[in-house]
Amino acid sequence: MQTVRIMPCLDVKDGRVVKGVHFVNLRDAGDPVACAEAYCAAGADELAFLDITATLENRKTMLDVVRRVAAVTTVPFTVGGGIASTADAEAVLAAGANRVSVGTAGFLNPDLVTELANRFGPERVVVAIDVDHNPVLPSGYEVYIAGGTKPTGKDAVAWAREAEARGAGIILPTSKACDGAKTGYDIPLLKALKAAVAVSIVASGGAGKPEHFLEAARDGGADILLAASVFHFGEIKIPELKAYLAANGVPVAQ
């Protein structure tokens, strides 16, 4: 097993970190700059910043907030939300991000994934895929867009394969059914994706206790373990989580 990385996720709305359940019922979780600084000091290996309403509000990413967060961030920093062109991505990277994440825009215009990978390199391109169960589809999972509000009829694993073929270096699936519920990551989804693509997979949506992170890495094969609520509200501390994972045979970055 390769070394897994811990990635706190800052879901940002109106300049504040928020967190909800199943993509709704958002509550305030603090200032993004203060959160980023604290997570870097606590030993986070990566950081994600998602401007969660940019697509729904038909606007670009909040670059001023990205700049302020980047100024205090000492680990690889992924930014998503409102990136719909190579120019948008270039602006986000210039603001201090290390990677860009595309979801709805990449799905609606798959050529964008190809263009981003060709322009910036696969290692800087993350494709985020919001999914929910649909037993009619081959994998049993359907892609949702527009902040998880709109079903597409597209099989999630098939889209992940296409995204990889177009140059995405990381796939970031979030299970709508598990998001914020703290009942555990969607392990069957992670397994299906791990079997389908060779690039890194991020486990996202559902972490509630250390055992869930262990299951995602050991059973699901996730390379990066993303969580929000449990970190934002102090329910799990990153150093303690890393010690737990290491004690259970999962290599972690120090």
C-alpha positions in Angstrom: 0.0 0.0 0.0 1.4 3.4 -0.9 1.4 6.3 1.5 -2.0 7.9 1.9 -2.5 11.6 2.3 -5.0 13.5 4.5 -6.9 16.3 2.9 -9.2 18.6 4.8 -11.7 20.3 2.5 -12.8 23.9 2.8 -16.3 24.2 1.2 -16.6 28.0 0.8 -19.8 30.0 0.4 -19.9 33.8 0.7 -16.3 33.8 1.9 -16.9 31.5 4.8 -16.2 27.8 5.3 -19.5 25.9 5.5 -20.6 22.2 5.8 -23.9 20.5 5.2 -25.4 17.1 5.0 -26.2 15.6 1.5 -25.1 18.9 0.0 -27.8 20.9 1.8 -28.5 22.4 5.3 -25.2 24.3 5.4 -23.8 25.6 8.7 -20.8 28.0 9.3 -17.5 26.4 10.1 -15.1 29.4 10.2 -12.8 31.6 8.3 -11.0 29.8 5.4 -7.7 31.5 6.0 -7.7 30.6 9.7 -8.8 27.0 8.9 -6.1 26.6 6.3 -3.4 27.8 8.6 -4.5 25.5 11.4 -4.7 22.5 9.2 -1.2 23.0 7.8 0.1 23.4 11.3 -1.7 20.2 12.4 -0.1 18.1 9.7 -2.5 18.0 6.8 -0.8 16.7 3.6 -3.1 18.4 1.2 -5.8 21.0 1.2 -9.0 21.4 -0.9 -10.9 24.7 -1.4 -14.2 24.3 -3.2 -16.2 27.4 -4.0 -19.4 25.4 -3.8 -21.9 28.0 -5.2 -19.8 29.4 -8.1 -21.4 27.1 -10.7 -24.9 27.6 -9.4 -24.4 31.4 -9.3 -22.8 31.4 -12.8 -19.7 33.2 -11.6 -15.9 32.6 -11.4 -14.0 31.4 -8.4 -13.4 33.9 -5.6 -9.8 34.6 -6.4 -9.3 37.1 -3.5 -10.2 34.3 -1.0 -8.0 31.8 -2.9 -5.0 34.3 -2.7 -5.5 34.8 1.0 -5.7 31.0 1.7 -2.7 30.3 -0.6 -0.6 32.8 1.4 -0.8 30.7 4.5 -0.9 27.2 2.9 2.2 25.1 3.0 0.9 21.9 1.4 -0.5 21.1 -2.1 -3.6 23.2 -2.6 -6.5 22.2 -4.9 -9.1 24.7 -5.9 -12.5 24.0 -7.5 -15.7 25.8 -8.3 -16.4 28.2 -11.2 -13.5 26.9 -13.4 -14.9 26.6 -16.9 -12.0 27.4 -19.2 -8.2 27.3 -19.4 -8.2 31.0 -18.6 -10.1 30.4 -15.4 -7.7 27.7 -14.4 -4.7 29.9 -15.2 -6.1 32.6 -12.9 -6.7 30.1 -10.1 -3.2 28.7 -10.4 -1.7 32.2 -10.6 -3.6 33.0 -7.3 -1.6 30.3 -5.6 -3.4 27.0 -6.2 -1.3 23.9 -7.1 -4.1 22.1 -8.8 -7.5 22.9 -10.3 -10.6 20.8 -9.9 -13.4 20.7 -12.5 -16.8 19.1 -12.0 -19.9 20.4 -13.9 -17.8 22.3 -16.5 -15.7 19.3 -17.3 -18.7 17.0 -17.6 -20.6 19.3 -19.9 -17.5 20.0 -21.9 -15.1 17.0 -21.7 -12.7 18.7 -24.1 -11.9 21.1 -21.2 -10.3 18.2 -19.3 -8.1 17.5 -22.3 -7.2 21.2 -22.7 -6.3 21.6 -19.0 -4.2 18.4 -19.0 -2.3 19.5 -22.1 -1.8 23.0 -20.9 -0.9 22.5 -17.2 -0.1 18.8 -17.0 -2.2 15.9 -15.7 -0.7 16.3 -12.2 -2.5 19.6 -11.9 -5.9 18.5 -13.0 -8.5 17.0 -10.7 -11.9 15.8 -12.0 -14.6 16.0 -9.3 -17.6 13.6 -9.7 -20.7 13.9 -7.5 -22.5 10.6 -7.6 -25.7 9.0 -6.3 -27.0 5.4 -6.5 -28.8 4.4 -9.7 -29.2 0.6 -10.1 -30.1 1.0 -13.7 -26.6 2.0 -14.7 -23.7 -0.6 -15.1 -21.8 0.6 -12.1 -24.9 1.4 -10.0 -23.7 5.0 -9.7 -24.9 8.1 -11.7 -23.1 11.4 -12.2 -24.8 14.5 -10.8 -23.8 18.0 -11.7 -24.7 21.6 -10.6 -23.6 21.1 -7.0 -25.1 17.6 -6.9 -28.6 18.9 -7.8 -29.0 17.6 -11.3 -28.9 13.9 -12.5 -27.2 13.3 -15.8 -28.0 9.7 -16.7 -24.3 9.1 -17.1 -22.5 6.2 -15.4 -20.0 7.5 -12.9 -17.3 4.9 -13.5 -17.6 5.4 -17.2 -17.1 9.1 -16.8 -14.1 8.5 -14.5 -12.5 6.3 -17.2 -13.1 9.0 -19.8 -11.7 11.7 -17.6 -8.5 9.7 -17.0 -8.2 9.1 -20.8 -8.5 12.8 -21.3 -5.6 13.5 -18.9 -7.0 13.9 -15.4 -4.4 13.1 -12.8 -6.8 12.7 -9.9 -10.4 11.6 -9.6 -12.4 13.0 -6.7 -15.8 11.3 -6.3 -18.2 12.4 -3.6 -21.1 10.2 -2.8 -24.3 12.3 -2.3 -25.9 9.7 -0.1 -22.9 9.7 2.3 -22.0 13.4 2.2 -22.0 14.8 5.7 -23.8 11.8 7.2 -20.7 10.5 9.0 -21.7 6.9 8.4 -18.6 6.1 6.4 -17.3 6.5 2.8 -19.0 4.7 0.0 -16.5 1.8 -0.2 -18.2 0.0 -3.2 -17.9 3.2 -5.2 -14.2 3.6 -4.3 -13.5 -0.1 -5.2 -15.2 0.3 -8.5 -13.2 3.4 -9.4 -10.0 1.9 -8.2 -10.5 -1.1 -10.5 -11.4 1.2 -13.4 -8.6 3.8 -13.4 -4.9 3.9 -12.6 -4.8 7.5 -11.4 -5.1 8.6 -7.7 -8.6 8.4 -6.1 -9.8 10.7 -3.4 -12.2 9.3 -0.8 -14.8 12.0 -0.2 -18.1 12.1 1.6 -19.1 10.4 4.8 -16.2 10.2 7.2 -17.4 10.2 10.8 -14.7 8.3 12.8 -11.1 7.0 12.3 -12.3 3.6 11.2 -14.0 5.1 8.2 -10.6 6.5 7.0 -9.0 3.1 7.5 -11.7 1.4 5.5 -11.3 3.9 2.6 -7.6 3.3 2.4 -7.4 -0.4 3.2 -10.6 -1.7 1.6 -11.5 1.0 -0.9 -7.9 1.7 -2.1 -8.2 5.5 -1.8 -4.9 7.4 -2.1 -6.1 10.6 -0.6 -8.6 10.8 2.3 -10.7 13.9 2.3 -13.0 15.1 5.1 -14.6 18.3 6.3 -17.0 18.1 9.2 -15.0 15.9 11.5 -12.0 18.2 11.1 -13.8 21.6 11.1 -15.6 20.8 14.4 -12.7 19.2 16.1 -14.2 15.7 16.3 -11.0 14.1 14.8 -7.5 15.6 15.1 -5.2 15.0 12.2 -2.1 13.8 14.3 -4.3 11.3 16.1 -5.8 10.1 12.8 -2.4 9.6 11.3 -1.2 7.7 14.4 -4.3 5.4 14.2 -3.8 4.7 10.5 -0.2 3.9 11.0 -0.9 1.6 13.9 -3.3 -0.3 11.6 -0.8 -0.8 8.8 -1.6 2.2 6.6 1.5 4.2 5.6 1.0 7.9 6.2 3.1 11.0 5.5 4.9 12.4 8.5 
